[in-house]
Amino acid sequence: MPGDSAREVLAKCGSPSRRQLLEGKPRKGGKGRRAGARREVWVYDLGPRQLVRCLTFERGRLRATELDGYGR
């Protein structure tokens, strides 16, 4: 659920298939993500009969979940 810590998600969902670390960029006008803000995307690929789940964490908290195409 949004707001869960990375540790809570790991306990509920297990280890992701892969992780990707992203560095934030400031938005024009000084609003939005700060320079150097770290985001991490966890990808859960559950196979060809399931949609891939992408979980985005910011500062160690779950901020967004998205579904992608079918897995491998």
All heavy atoms as TSV, in Angstrom:
chain	resi	resn	atom	element	x	y	z
A	1	MET	N	N	0.841	-1.177	0.000
A	1	MET	CA	C	0.000	0.000	0.000
A	1	MET	C	C	0.890	1.245	0.000
A	1	MET	O	O	1.941	1.238	0.635
A	1	MET	CB	C	-0.895	0.007	1.235
A	1	MET	CG	C	-1.895	-1.120	1.283
A	1	MET	SD	S	-3.164	-0.872	2.534
A	1	MET	CE	C	-4.106	0.431	1.814
A	2	PRO	N	N	0.472	2.295	-0.673
A	2	PRO	CA	C	1.269	3.526	-0.662
A	2	PRO	C	C	1.579	3.964	0.771
A	2	PRO	O	O	0.732	3.901	1.644
A	2	PRO	CB	C	0.377	4.528	-1.383
A	2	PRO	CG	C	-0.458	3.682	-2.292
A	2	PRO	CD	C	-0.714	2.415	-1.514
A	3	GLY	N	N	2.819	4.370	0.972
A	3	GLY	CA	C	3.267	4.795	2.289
A	3	GLY	C	C	3.987	3.697	3.060
A	3	GLY	O	O	4.669	3.970	4.040
A	4	ASP	N	N	3.835	2.439	2.628
A	4	ASP	CA	C	4.546	1.343	3.284
A	4	ASP	C	C	6.046	1.524	3.104
A	4	ASP	O	O	6.506	2.027	2.071
A	4	ASP	CB	C	4.147	-0.011	2.700
A	4	ASP	CG	C	2.792	-0.503	3.166
A	4	ASP	OD1	O	2.177	0.160	4.028
A	4	ASP	OD2	O	2.357	-1.559	2.663
A	5	SER	N	N	6.794	1.069	4.087
A	5	SER	CA	C	8.249	1.125	3.976
A	5	SER	C	C	8.736	0.004	3.060
A	5	SER	O	O	8.022	-0.987	2.826
A	5	SER	CB	C	8.896	0.975	5.351
A	5	SER	OG	O	8.732	-0.354	5.821
A	6	ALA	N	N	9.938	0.152	2.547
A	6	ALA	CA	C	10.532	-0.878	1.696
A	6	ALA	C	C	10.611	-2.198	2.465
A	6	ALA	O	O	10.367	-3.266	1.899
A	6	ALA	CB	C	11.910	-0.436	1.225
A	7	ARG	N	N	10.899	-2.135	3.732
A	7	ARG	CA	C	10.986	-3.344	4.561
A	7	ARG	C	C	9.635	-4.051	4.649
A	7	ARG	O	O	9.558	-5.277	4.556
A	7	ARG	CB	C	11.477	-2.980	5.960
A	7	ARG	CG	C	11.675	-4.157	6.858
A	7	ARG	CD	C	12.249	-3.735	8.163
A	7	ARG	NE	N	13.565	-3.158	7.907
A	7	ARG	CZ	C	14.547	-3.141	8.750
A	7	ARG	NH1	N	14.399	-3.634	9.949
A	7	ARG	NH2	N	15.709	-2.611	8.442
A	8	GLU	N	N	8.559	-3.288	4.796
A	8	GLU	CA	C	7.216	-3.873	4.861
A	8	GLU	C	C	6.844	-4.535	3.541
A	8	GLU	O	O	6.297	-5.645	3.526
A	8	GLU	CB	C	6.179	-2.799	5.209
A	8	GLU	CG	C	6.275	-2.284	6.622
A	8	GLU	CD	C	5.408	-1.067	6.869
A	8	GLU	OE1	O	5.376	-0.140	6.013
A	8	GLU	OE2	O	4.752	-1.043	7.923
A	9	VAL	N	N	7.154	-3.880	2.428
A	9	VAL	CA	C	6.848	-4.440	1.114
A	9	VAL	C	C	7.661	-5.710	0.894
A	9	VAL	O	O	7.139	-6.717	0.393
A	9	VAL	CB	C	7.111	-3.410	-0.004
A	9	VAL	CG1	C	6.973	-4.051	-1.379
A	9	VAL	CG2	C	6.167	-2.225	0.133
A	10	LEU	N	N	8.912	-5.696	1.275
A	10	LEU	CA	C	9.760	-6.877	1.132
A	10	LEU	C	C	9.188	-8.052	1.924
A	10	LEU	O	O	9.156	-9.186	1.433
A	10	LEU	CB	C	11.183	-6.548	1.590
A	10	LEU	CG	C	12.281	-7.525	1.236
A	10	LEU	CD1	C	12.372	-7.726	-0.256
A	10	LEU	CD2	C	13.605	-7.031	1.779
A	11	ALA	N	N	8.695	-7.797	3.125
A	11	ALA	CA	C	8.104	-8.852	3.949
A	11	ALA	C	C	6.816	-9.397	3.321
A	11	ALA	O	O	6.554	-10.600	3.386
A	11	ALA	CB	C	7.825	-8.331	5.352
A	12	LYS	N	N	6.015	-8.526	2.706
A	12	LYS	CA	C	4.744	-8.929	2.109
A	12	LYS	C	C	4.910	-9.604	0.751
A	12	LYS	O	O	4.197	-10.545	0.430
A	12	LYS	CB	C	3.830	-7.715	1.926
A	12	LYS	CG	C	3.317	-7.118	3.204
A	12	LYS	CD	C	2.501	-5.862	2.896
A	12	LYS	CE	C	2.092	-5.134	4.150
A	12	LYS	NZ	N	1.371	-3.883	3.846
A	13	CYS	N	N	5.839	-9.084	-0.069
A	13	CYS	CA	C	5.925	-9.491	-1.477
A	13	CYS	C	C	7.160	-10.322	-1.819
A	13	CYS	O	O	7.238	-10.874	-2.909
A	13	CYS	CB	C	5.921	-8.255	-2.374
A	13	CYS	SG	S	4.477	-7.223	-2.156
A	14	GLY	N	N	8.132	-10.350	-0.938
A	14	GLY	CA	C	9.376	-11.044	-1.241
A	14	GLY	C	C	10.303	-10.183	-2.074
A	14	GLY	O	O	10.014	-9.015	-2.360
A	15	SER	N	N	11.405	-10.778	-2.480
A	15	SER	CA	C	12.410	-10.042	-3.257
A	15	SER	C	C	11.926	-9.781	-4.677
A	15	SER	O	O	11.346	-10.670	-5.306
A	15	SER	CB	C	13.712	-10.837	-3.320
A	15	SER	OG	O	14.247	-10.968	-2.036
A	16	PRO	N	N	12.177	-8.582	-5.191
A	16	PRO	CA	C	11.786	-8.285	-6.578
A	16	PRO	C	C	12.706	-8.989	-7.563
A	16	PRO	O	O	13.815	-9.407	-7.220
A	16	PRO	CB	C	11.951	-6.770	-6.660
A	16	PRO	CG	C	12.976	-6.429	-5.637
A	16	PRO	CD	C	12.805	-7.426	-4.537
A	17	SER	N	N	12.246	-9.086	-8.799
A	17	SER	CA	C	13.054	-9.671	-9.874
A	17	SER	C	C	14.271	-8.807	-10.157
A	17	SER	O	O	15.343	-9.314	-10.467
A	17	SER	CB	C	12.224	-9.795	-11.150
A	17	SER	OG	O	11.059	-10.538	-10.917
A	18	ARG	N	N	14.073	-7.495	-10.087
A	18	ARG	CA	C	15.196	-6.562	-10.262
A	18	ARG	C	C	14.852	-5.230	-9.615
A	18	ARG	O	O	13.697	-4.920	-9.364
A	18	ARG	CB	C	15.568	-6.395	-11.729
A	18	ARG	CG	C	14.539	-5.730	-12.598
A	18	ARG	CD	C	15.018	-5.653	-14.059
A	18	ARG	NE	N	14.084	-4.939	-14.875
A	18	ARG	CZ	C	13.039	-5.475	-15.483
A	18	ARG	NH1	N	12.790	-6.763	-15.364
A	18	ARG	NH2	N	12.238	-4.737	-16.218
A	19	ARG	N	N	15.902	-4.451	-9.368
A	19	ARG	CA	C	15.767	-3.115	-8.781
A	19	ARG	C	C	16.518	-2.121	-9.651
A	19	ARG	O	O	17.561	-2.441	-10.198
A	19	ARG	CB	C	16.372	-3.073	-7.382
A	19	ARG	CG	C	15.671	-3.948	-6.396
A	19	ARG	CD	C	16.346	-3.853	-5.056
A	19	ARG	NE	N	15.742	-4.783	-4.108
A	19	ARG	CZ	C	15.919	-4.723	-2.816
A	19	ARG	NH1	N	16.696	-3.799	-2.287
A	19	ARG	NH2	N	15.340	-5.585	-2.025
A	20	GLN	N	N	15.980	-0.920	-9.743
A	20	GLN	CA	C	16.629	0.130	-10.523
A	20	GLN	C	C	16.652	1.399	-9.681
A	20	GLN	O	O	15.618	1.857	-9.189
A	20	GLN	CB	C	15.865	0.378	-11.815
A	20	GLN	CG	C	16.498	1.426	-12.696
A	20	GLN	CD	C	15.716	1.624	-13.983
A	20	GLN	OE1	O	14.649	1.052	-14.183
A	20	GLN	NE2	N	16.239	2.452	-14.851
A	21	LEU	N	N	17.835	1.973	-9.505
A	21	LEU	CA	C	17.997	3.201	-8.735
A	21	LEU	C	C	17.966	4.387	-9.688
A	21	LEU	O	O	18.659	4.399	-10.706
A	21	LEU	CB	C	19.326	3.169	-7.981
A	21	LEU	CG	C	19.594	4.318	-7.028
A	21	LEU	CD1	C	18.549	4.350	-5.928
A	21	LEU	CD2	C	20.975	4.178	-6.425
A	22	LEU	N	N	17.128	5.379	-9.380
A	22	LEU	CA	C	16.993	6.576	-10.210
A	22	LEU	C	C	17.316	7.795	-9.369
A	22	LEU	O	O	16.935	7.875	-8.207
A	22	LEU	CB	C	15.555	6.711	-10.731
A	22	LEU	CG	C	14.990	5.518	-11.489
A	22	LEU	CD1	C	13.508	5.731	-11.734
A	22	LEU	CD2	C	15.729	5.318	-12.786
A	23	GLU	N	N	17.989	8.753	-9.964
A	23	GLU	CA	C	18.276	10.021	-9.283
A	23	GLU	C	C	17.266	11.046	-9.753
A	23	GLU	O	O	17.000	11.169	-10.942
A	23	GLU	CB	C	19.696	10.497	-9.606
A	23	GLU	CG	C	20.780	9.602	-9.055
A	23	GLU	CD	C	20.831	9.579	-7.536
A	23	GLU	OE1	O	20.522	10.614	-6.915
A	23	GLU	OE2	O	21.175	8.535	-6.980
A	24	GLY	N	N	16.681	11.792	-8.831
A	24	GLY	CA	C	15.682	12.804	-9.175
A	24	GLY	C	C	16.311	14.044	-9.760
A	24	GLY	O	O	17.481	14.339	-9.541
A	25	LYS	N	N	15.520	14.772	-10.515
A	25	LYS	CA	C	15.956	16.044	-11.095
A	25	LYS	C	C	14.971	17.111	-10.659
A	25	LYS	O	O	13.773	16.861	-10.570
A	25	LYS	CB	C	15.971	15.960	-12.620
A	25	LYS	CG	C	16.983	14.981	-13.157
A	25	LYS	CD	C	16.928	14.964	-14.658
A	25	LYS	CE	C	17.919	13.939	-15.192
A	25	LYS	NZ	N	17.837	13.836	-16.648
A	26	PRO	N	N	15.441	18.317	-10.396
A	26	PRO	CA	C	14.506	19.373	-10.005
A	26	PRO	C	C	13.631	19.777	-11.176
A	26	PRO	O	O	14.066	19.740	-12.323
A	26	PRO	CB	C	15.425	20.514	-9.580
A	26	PRO	CG	C	16.694	20.259	-10.302
A	26	PRO	CD	C	16.814	18.763	-10.458
A	27	ARG	N	N	12.402	20.145	-10.895
A	27	ARG	CA	C	11.512	20.626	-11.948
A	27	ARG	C	C	11.742	22.118	-12.147
A	27	ARG	O	O	12.219	22.800	-11.256
A	27	ARG	CB	C	10.059	20.387	-11.542
A	27	ARG	CG	C	9.719	18.931	-11.467
A	27	ARG	CD	C	8.290	18.775	-11.000
A	27	ARG	NE	N	8.018	17.372	-10.759
A	27	ARG	CZ	C	7.117	16.677	-11.426
A	27	ARG	NH1	N	6.400	17.243	-12.349
A	27	ARG	NH2	N	6.928	15.411	-11.157
A	28	LYS	N	N	11.365	22.620	-13.314
A	28	LYS	CA	C	11.496	24.055	-13.578
A	28	LYS	C	C	10.654	24.823	-12.582
A	28	LYS	O	O	9.571	24.395	-12.211
A	28	LYS	CB	C	11.062	24.375	-15.005
A	28	LYS	CG	C	12.027	23.853	-16.042
A	28	LYS	CD	C	11.624	24.290	-17.414
A	28	LYS	CE	C	12.635	23.759	-18.420
A	28	LYS	NZ	N	12.336	24.192	-19.772
A	29	GLY	N	N	11.144	25.943	-12.132
A	29	GLY	CA	C	10.425	26.753	-11.162
A	29	GLY	C	C	10.694	26.352	-9.732
A	29	GLY	O	O	10.123	26.889	-8.812
A	30	GLY	N	N	11.565	25.347	-9.543
A	30	GLY	CA	C	11.946	24.951	-8.201
A	30	GLY	C	C	10.957	24.060	-7.488
A	30	GLY	O	O	11.156	23.720	-6.338
A	31	LYS	N	N	9.881	23.647	-8.148
A	31	LYS	CA	C	8.896	22.789	-7.499
A	31	LYS	C	C	9.157	21.340	-7.892
A	31	LYS	O	O	9.746	21.057	-8.906
A	31	LYS	CB	C	7.492	23.182	-7.905
A	31	LYS	CG	C	7.107	24.556	-7.431
A	31	LYS	CD	C	5.698	24.878	-7.825
A	31	LYS	CE	C	5.334	26.280	-7.360
A	31	LYS	NZ	N	3.988	26.647	-7.789
A	32	GLY	N	N	8.674	20.433	-7.065
A	32	GLY	CA	C	8.804	19.020	-7.389
A	32	GLY	C	C	10.014	18.397	-6.744
A	32	GLY	O	O	10.512	18.862	-5.727
A	33	ARG	N	N	10.506	17.354	-7.344
A	33	ARG	CA	C	11.593	16.563	-6.792
A	33	ARG	C	C	12.864	17.373	-6.650
A	33	ARG	O	O	13.230	18.134	-7.523
A	33	ARG	CB	C	11.857	15.379	-7.731
A	33	ARG	CG	C	12.143	14.134	-6.992
A	33	ARG	CD	C	12.347	12.967	-7.915
A	33	ARG	NE	N	11.426	12.830	-9.025
A	33	ARG	CZ	C	10.192	12.391	-8.937
A	33	ARG	NH1	N	9.680	12.090	-7.781
A	33	ARG	NH2	N	9.444	12.271	-10.004
A	34	ARG	N	N	13.528	17.206	-5.543
A	34	ARG	CA	C	14.794	17.900	-5.306
A	34	ARG	C	C	15.929	17.218	-6.055
A	34	ARG	O	O	15.879	16.018	-6.301
A	34	ARG	CB	C	15.136	17.878	-3.817
A	34	ARG	CG	C	14.182	18.647	-2.966
A	34	ARG	CD	C	14.615	18.641	-1.546
A	34	ARG	NE	N	14.700	17.258	-1.094
A	34	ARG	CZ	C	15.318	16.867	-0.005
A	34	ARG	NH1	N	15.927	17.731	0.757
A	34	ARG	NH2	N	15.343	15.611	0.347
A	35	ALA	N	N	16.937	17.971	-6.391
A	35	ALA	CA	C	18.118	17.392	-7.028
A	35	ALA	C	C	18.705	16.369	-6.078
A	35	ALA	O	O	18.827	16.611	-4.885
A	35	ALA	CB	C	19.137	18.476	-7.342
A	36	GLY	N	N	19.026	15.212	-6.601
A	36	GLY	CA	C	19.626	14.175	-5.793
A	36	GLY	C	C	18.630	13.323	-5.027
A	36	GLY	O	O	19.025	12.388	-4.353
A	37	ALA	N	N	17.331	13.627	-5.113
A	37	ALA	CA	C	16.334	12.798	-4.442
A	37	ALA	C	C	16.382	11.411	-5.066
A	37	ALA	O	O	16.342	11.267	-6.279
A	37	ALA	CB	C	14.942	13.406	-4.585
A	38	ARG	N	N	16.488	10.398	-4.225
A	38	ARG	CA	C	16.640	9.038	-4.741
A	38	ARG	C	C	15.297	8.333	-4.833
A	38	ARG	O	O	14.508	8.382	-3.918
A	38	ARG	CB	C	17.570	8.256	-3.831
A	38	ARG	CG	C	18.989	8.767	-3.914
A	38	ARG	CD	C	19.888	7.999	-3.035
A	38	ARG	NE	N	19.809	6.580	-3.358
A	38	ARG	CZ	C	20.615	5.670	-2.878
A	38	ARG	NH1	N	21.570	5.996	-2.065
A	38	ARG	NH2	N	20.475	4.404	-3.208
A	39	ARG	N	N	15.105	7.709	-5.968
A	39	ARG	CA	C	13.940	6.850	-6.169
A	39	ARG	C	C	14.467	5.484	-6.552
A	39	ARG	O	O	15.503	5.358	-7.201
A	39	ARG	CB	C	13.053	7.370	-7.293
A	39	ARG	CG	C	12.318	8.631	-6.918
A	39	ARG	CD	C	11.391	9.070	-8.028
A	39	ARG	NE	N	12.181	9.334	-9.228
A	39	ARG	CZ	C	11.750	9.137	-10.461
A	39	ARG	NH1	N	10.546	8.683	-10.687
A	39	ARG	NH2	N	12.517	9.400	-11.492
A	40	GLU	N	N	13.744	4.483	-6.154
A	40	GLU	CA	C	14.107	3.126	-6.511
A	40	GLU	C	C	12.858	2.444	-7.047
A	40	GLU	O	O	11.778	2.580	-6.481
A	40	GLU	CB	C	14.641	2.376	-5.293
A	40	GLU	CG	C	15.238	1.039	-5.637
A	40	GLU	CD	C	15.959	0.386	-4.477
A	40	GLU	OE1	O	15.817	0.825	-3.328
A	40	GLU	OE2	O	16.662	-0.597	-4.734
A	41	VAL	N	N	13.014	1.743	-8.162
A	41	VAL	CA	C	11.904	1.004	-8.761
A	41	VAL	C	C	12.171	-0.480	-8.583
A	41	VAL	O	O	13.244	-0.972	-8.952
A	41	VAL	CB	C	11.742	1.344	-10.262
A	41	VAL	CG1	C	10.617	0.523	-10.877
A	41	VAL	CG2	C	11.476	2.829	-10.450
A	42	TRP	N	N	11.213	-1.165	-7.977
A	42	TRP	CA	C	11.286	-2.614	-7.832
A	42	TRP	C	C	10.362	-3.227	-8.871
A	42	TRP	O	O	9.209	-2.831	-9.002
A	42	TRP	CB	C	10.827	-3.053	-6.456
A	42	TRP	CG	C	11.730	-2.657	-5.332
A	42	TRP	CD1	C	12.800	-1.816	-5.384
A	42	TRP	CD2	C	11.612	-3.075	-3.974
A	42	TRP	NE1	N	13.350	-1.696	-4.139
A	42	TRP	CE2	C	12.649	-2.461	-3.254
A	42	TRP	CE3	C	10.730	-3.900	-3.303
A	42	TRP	CZ2	C	12.822	-2.656	-1.897
A	42	TRP	CZ3	C	10.905	-4.099	-1.955
A	42	TRP	CH2	C	11.945	-3.492	-1.256
A	43	VAL	N	N	10.874	-4.201	-9.602
A	43	VAL	CA	C	10.103	-4.852	-10.648
A	43	VAL	C	C	9.845	-6.303	-10.241
A	43	VAL	O	O	10.777	-7.034	-9.910
A	43	VAL	CB	C	10.855	-4.799	-11.997
A	43	VAL	CG1	C	10.081	-5.539	-13.075
A	43	VAL	CG2	C	11.124	-3.361	-12.407
A	44	TYR	N	N	8.573	-6.680	-10.263
A	44	TYR	CA	C	8.167	-8.051	-9.979
A	44	TYR	C	C	7.664	-8.672	-11.275
A	44	TYR	O	O	6.597	-8.326	-11.758
A	44	TYR	CB	C	7.068	-8.101	-8.908
A	44	TYR	CG	C	7.576	-7.786	-7.531
A	44	TYR	CD1	C	7.633	-6.478	-7.070
A	44	TYR	CD2	C	8.015	-8.801	-6.691
A	44	TYR	CE1	C	8.102	-6.190	-5.797
A	44	TYR	CE2	C	8.490	-8.523	-5.414
A	44	TYR	CZ	C	8.527	-7.213	-4.983
A	44	TYR	OH	O	9.000	-6.931	-3.726
A	45	ASP	N	N	8.467	-9.564	-11.848
A	45	ASP	CA	C	8.119	-10.277	-13.083
A	45	ASP	C	C	7.701	-11.684	-12.663
A	45	ASP	O	O	8.529	-12.502	-12.277
A	45	ASP	CB	C	9.330	-10.315	-14.019
A	45	ASP	CG	C	9.025	-10.960	-15.351
A	45	ASP	OD1	O	8.023	-11.699	-15.460
A	45	ASP	OD2	O	9.805	-10.747	-16.298
A	46	LEU	N	N	6.407	-11.941	-12.744
A	46	LEU	CA	C	5.858	-13.211	-12.260
A	46	LEU	C	C	5.606	-14.219	-13.371
A	46	LEU	O	O	4.897	-15.204	-13.168
A	46	LEU	CB	C	4.566	-12.938	-11.482
A	46	LEU	CG	C	4.718	-11.936	-10.329
A	46	LEU	CD1	C	3.368	-11.617	-9.729
A	46	LEU	CD2	C	5.671	-12.455	-9.281
A	47	GLY	N	N	6.164	-13.966	-14.543
A	47	GLY	CA	C	6.045	-14.921	-15.639
A	47	GLY	C	C	5.109	-14.458	-16.738
A	47	GLY	O	O	4.450	-13.422	-16.633
A	48	PRO	N	N	5.037	-15.252	-17.821
A	48	PRO	CA	C	4.315	-14.845	-19.021
A	48	PRO	C	C	2.791	-14.776	-18.868
A	48	PRO	O	O	2.118	-14.216	-19.718
A	48	PRO	CB	C	4.709	-15.893	-20.055
A	48	PRO	CG	C	5.132	-17.073	-19.266
A	48	PRO	CD	C	5.705	-16.546	-17.994
A	49	ARG	N	N	2.249	-15.305	-17.808
A	49	ARG	CA	C	0.798	-15.266	-17.613
A	49	ARG	C	C	0.356	-14.196	-16.616
A	49	ARG	O	O	-0.813	-14.107	-16.273
A	49	ARG	CB	C	0.300	-16.629	-17.155
A	49	ARG	CG	C	0.494	-17.678	-18.211
A	49	ARG	CD	C	-0.040	-18.987	-17.788
A	49	ARG	NE	N	0.207	-19.968	-18.825
A	49	ARG	CZ	C	-0.389	-21.119	-18.897
A	49	ARG	NH1	N	-1.274	-21.454	-17.988
A	49	ARG	NH2	N	-0.098	-21.951	-19.864
A	50	GLN	N	N	1.314	-13.403	-16.158
A	50	GLN	CA	C	1.025	-12.351	-15.184
A	50	GLN	C	C	1.570	-11.019	-15.684
A	50	GLN	O	O	2.593	-10.974	-16.365
A	50	GLN	CB	C	1.710	-12.667	-13.847
A	50	GLN	CG	C	1.229	-13.922	-13.172
A	50	GLN	CD	C	-0.077	-13.690	-12.442
A	50	GLN	OE1	O	-0.354	-12.582	-11.999
A	50	GLN	NE2	N	-0.878	-14.723	-12.330
A	51	LEU	N	N	0.907	-9.934	-15.320
A	51	LEU	CA	C	1.412	-8.609	-15.642
A	51	LEU	C	C	2.564	-8.266	-14.701
A	51	LEU	O	O	2.547	-8.638	-13.524
A	51	LEU	CB	C	0.310	-7.552	-15.503
A	51	LEU	CG	C	-0.836	-7.658	-16.507
A	51	LEU	CD1	C	-1.940	-6.680	-16.145
A	51	LEU	CD2	C	-0.340	-7.412	-17.920
A	52	VAL	N	N	3.547	-7.576	-15.238
A	52	VAL	CA	C	4.695	-7.128	-14.442
A	52	VAL	C	C	4.233	-5.996	-13.542
A	52	VAL	O	O	3.488	-5.108	-13.962
A	52	VAL	CB	C	5.837	-6.662	-15.375
A	52	VAL	CG1	C	6.963	-6.024	-14.586
A	52	VAL	CG2	C	6.345	-7.829	-16.205
A	53	ARG	N	N	4.675	-6.019	-12.297
A	53	ARG	CA	C	4.353	-4.961	-11.338
A	53	ARG	C	C	5.592	-4.128	-11.078
A	53	ARG	O	O	6.655	-4.681	-10.802
A	53	ARG	CB	C	3.854	-5.547	-10.023
A	53	ARG	CG	C	2.419	-5.967	-10.064
A	53	ARG	CD	C	2.322	-7.454	-9.857
A	53	ARG	NE	N	0.920	-7.866	-9.726
A	53	ARG	CZ	C	0.353	-8.700	-10.563
A	53	ARG	NH1	N	1.020	-9.188	-11.571
A	53	ARG	NH2	N	-0.896	-9.051	-10.394
A	54	CYS	N	N	5.463	-2.816	-11.154
A	54	CYS	CA	C	6.567	-1.892	-10.901
A	54	CYS	C	C	6.197	-1.044	-9.694
A	54	CYS	O	O	5.174	-0.348	-9.704
A	54	CYS	CB	C	6.814	-0.993	-12.111
A	54	CYS	SG	S	7.208	-1.902	-13.614
A	55	LEU	N	N	7.016	-1.095	-8.662
A	55	LEU	CA	C	6.772	-0.353	-7.431
A	55	LEU	C	C	7.839	0.720	-7.295
A	55	LEU	O	O	9.034	0.418	-7.359
A	55	LEU	CB	C	6.830	-1.281	-6.223
A	55	LEU	CG	C	5.618	-2.170	-5.961
A	55	LEU	CD1	C	5.350	-3.123	-7.098
A	55	LEU	CD2	C	5.803	-2.922	-4.672
A	56	THR	N	N	7.432	1.959	-7.127
A	56	THR	CA	C	8.365	3.077	-7.008
A	56	THR	C	C	8.436	3.529	-5.558
A	56	THR	O	O	7.412	3.824	-4.942
A	56	THR	CB	C	7.933	4.253	-7.904
A	56	THR	OG1	O	7.850	3.793	-9.253
A	56	THR	CG2	C	8.931	5.397	-7.811
A	57	PHE	N	N	9.669	3.572	-5.052
A	57	PHE	CA	C	9.931	4.023	-3.687
A	57	PHE	C	C	10.670	5.351	-3.739
A	57	PHE	O	O	11.530	5.554	-4.583
A	57	PHE	CB	C	10.817	3.012	-2.946
A	57	PHE	CG	C	10.139	1.707	-2.686
A	57	PHE	CD1	C	10.121	0.713	-3.645
A	57	PHE	CD2	C	9.514	1.472	-1.476
A	57	PHE	CE1	C	9.498	-0.494	-3.412
A	57	PHE	CE2	C	8.883	0.263	-1.229
A	57	PHE	CZ	C	8.870	-0.720	-2.205
A	58	GLU	N	N	10.317	6.232	-2.827
A	58	GLU	CA	C	11.026	7.498	-2.684
A	58	GLU	C	C	11.302	7.688	-1.199
A	58	GLU	O	O	10.377	7.612	-0.383
A	58	GLU	CB	C	10.175	8.640	-3.234
A	58	GLU	CG	C	10.955	9.908	-3.430
A	58	GLU	CD	C	10.165	10.936	-4.210
A	58	GLU	OE1	O	9.766	10.641	-5.352
A	58	GLU	OE2	O	9.935	12.023	-3.662
A	59	ARG	N	N	12.568	7.875	-0.890
A	59	ARG	CA	C	13.009	8.013	0.499
A	59	ARG	C	C	12.558	6.840	1.358
A	59	ARG	O	O	12.126	6.993	2.491
A	59	ARG	CB	C	12.531	9.322	1.093
A	59	ARG	CG	C	13.144	10.527	0.413
A	59	ARG	CD	C	12.757	11.819	1.107
A	59	ARG	NE	N	13.233	12.938	0.336
A	59	ARG	CZ	C	12.457	13.709	-0.409
A	59	ARG	NH1	N	11.168	13.512	-0.457
A	59	ARG	NH2	N	12.972	14.698	-1.087
A	60	GLY	N	N	12.607	5.634	0.767
A	60	GLY	CA	C	12.314	4.420	1.514
A	60	GLY	C	C	10.846	4.095	1.703
A	60	GLY	O	O	10.501	3.146	2.390
A	61	ARG	N	N	9.957	4.869	1.071
A	61	ARG	CA	C	8.513	4.647	1.190
A	61	ARG	C	C	7.897	4.402	-0.182
A	61	ARG	O	O	8.274	5.040	-1.172
A	61	ARG	CB	C	7.815	5.855	1.824
A	61	ARG	CG	C	8.204	6.106	3.246
A	61	ARG	CD	C	7.459	5.175	4.145
A	61	ARG	NE	N	7.916	5.289	5.521
A	61	ARG	CZ	C	7.484	4.514	6.481
A	61	ARG	NH1	N	6.588	3.583	6.245
A	61	ARG	NH2	N	7.936	4.657	7.702
A	62	LEU	N	N	6.936	3.487	-0.250
A	62	LEU	CA	C	6.245	3.194	-1.500
A	62	LEU	C	C	5.410	4.390	-1.917
A	62	LEU	O	O	4.568	4.866	-1.157
A	62	LEU	CB	C	5.359	1.959	-1.322
A	62	LEU	CG	C	4.596	1.504	-2.558
A	62	LEU	CD1	C	5.547	1.126	-3.685
A	62	LEU	CD2	C	3.703	0.325	-2.202
A	63	ARG	N	N	5.653	4.901	-3.116
A	63	ARG	CA	C	4.935	6.073	-3.617
A	63	ARG	C	C	3.968	5.734	-4.742
A	63	ARG	O	O	2.956	6.411	-4.903
A	63	ARG	CB	C	5.926	7.137	-4.118
A	63	ARG	CG	C	6.800	7.681	-3.038
A	63	ARG	CD	C	5.989	8.421	-1.997
A	63	ARG	NE	N	6.865	8.873	-0.925
A	63	ARG	CZ	C	6.527	8.889	0.347
A	63	ARG	NH1	N	5.344	8.484	0.725
A	63	ARG	NH2	N	7.372	9.290	1.259
A	64	ALA	N	N	4.281	4.728	-5.556
A	64	ALA	CA	C	3.417	4.419	-6.700
A	64	ALA	C	C	3.576	2.958	-7.100
A	64	ALA	O	O	4.635	2.364	-6.920
A	64	ALA	CB	C	3.774	5.311	-7.888
A	65	THR	N	N	2.491	2.396	-7.635
A	65	THR	CA	C	2.539	1.057	-8.226
A	65	THR	C	C	1.955	1.149	-9.627
A	65	THR	O	O	1.002	1.899	-9.865
A	65	THR	CB	C	1.731	0.040	-7.396
A	65	THR	OG1	O	0.387	0.481	-7.315
A	65	THR	CG2	C	2.301	-0.110	-6.001
A	66	GLU	N	N	2.548	0.409	-10.544
A	66	GLU	CA	C	2.091	0.405	-11.927
A	66	GLU	C	C	2.132	-1.014	-12.459
A	66	GLU	O	O	2.942	-1.834	-12.020
A	66	GLU	CB	C	2.999	1.265	-12.805
A	66	GLU	CG	C	3.015	2.723	-12.439
A	66	GLU	CD	C	3.999	3.510	-13.300
A	66	GLU	OE1	O	4.191	3.154	-14.473
A	66	GLU	OE2	O	4.557	4.481	-12.773
A	67	LEU	N	N	1.264	-1.292	-13.419
A	67	LEU	CA	C	1.285	-2.562	-14.124
A	67	LEU	C	C	1.889	-2.330	-15.491
A	67	LEU	O	O	1.619	-1.315	-16.136
A	67	LEU	CB	C	-0.123	-3.135	-14.273
A	67	LEU	CG	C	-0.828	-3.529	-12.985
A	67	LEU	CD1	C	-2.258	-3.969	-13.279
A	67	LEU	CD2	C	-0.074	-4.614	-12.264
A	68	ASP	N	N	2.694	-3.283	-15.931
A	68	ASP	CA	C	3.315	-3.204	-17.246
A	68	ASP	C	C	2.805	-4.407	-18.047
A	68	ASP	O	O	1.880	-5.086	-17.620
A	68	ASP	CB	C	4.840	-3.218	-17.108
A	68	ASP	CG	C	5.543	-2.584	-18.288
A	68	ASP	OD1	O	4.882	-2.252	-19.280
A	68	ASP	OD2	O	6.781	-2.431	-18.219
A	69	GLY	N	N	3.421	-4.702	-19.165
A	69	GLY	CA	C	3.018	-5.838	-19.992
A	69	GLY	C	C	3.261	-7.163	-19.291
A	69	GLY	O	O	3.689	-7.213	-18.145
A	70	TYR	N	N	2.990	-8.232	-19.997
A	70	TYR	CA	C	3.185	-9.565	-19.431
A	70	TYR	C	C	4.669	-9.846	-19.251
A	70	TYR	O	O	5.514	-9.359	-19.996
A	70	TYR	CB	C	2.539	-10.623	-20.314
A	70	TYR	CG	C	1.040	-10.610	-20.199
A	70	TYR	CD1	C	0.258	-9.889	-21.076
A	70	TYR	CD2	C	0.416	-11.299	-19.171
A	70	TYR	CE1	C	-1.121	-9.850	-20.959
A	70	TYR	CE2	C	-0.967	-11.267	-19.030
A	70	TYR	CZ	C	-1.728	-10.541	-19.925
A	70	TYR	OH	O	-3.093	-10.503	-19.793
A	71	GLY	N	N	4.964	-10.651	-18.249
A	71	GLY	CA	C	6.343	-10.983	-17.925
A	71	GLY	C	C	6.960	-11.980	-18.893
A	71	GLY	O	O	6.358	-12.357	-19.888
A	72	ARG	N	N	8.136	-12.411	-18.524
A	72	ARG	CA	C	8.871	-13.359	-19.376
A	72	ARG	C	C	8.697	-14.777	-18.895
A	72	ARG	O	O	8.577	-15.103	-17.810
A	72	ARG	CB	C	10.352	-13.036	-19.345
A	72	ARG	CG	C	10.632	-11.684	-19.921
A	72	ARG	CD	C	12.089	-11.435	-19.890
A	72	ARG	NE	N	12.310	-10.029	-20.216
A	72	ARG	CZ	C	13.468	-9.548	-20.483
A	72	ARG	NH1	N	14.535	-10.288	-20.473
A	72	ARG	NH2	N	13.604	-8.278	-20.770
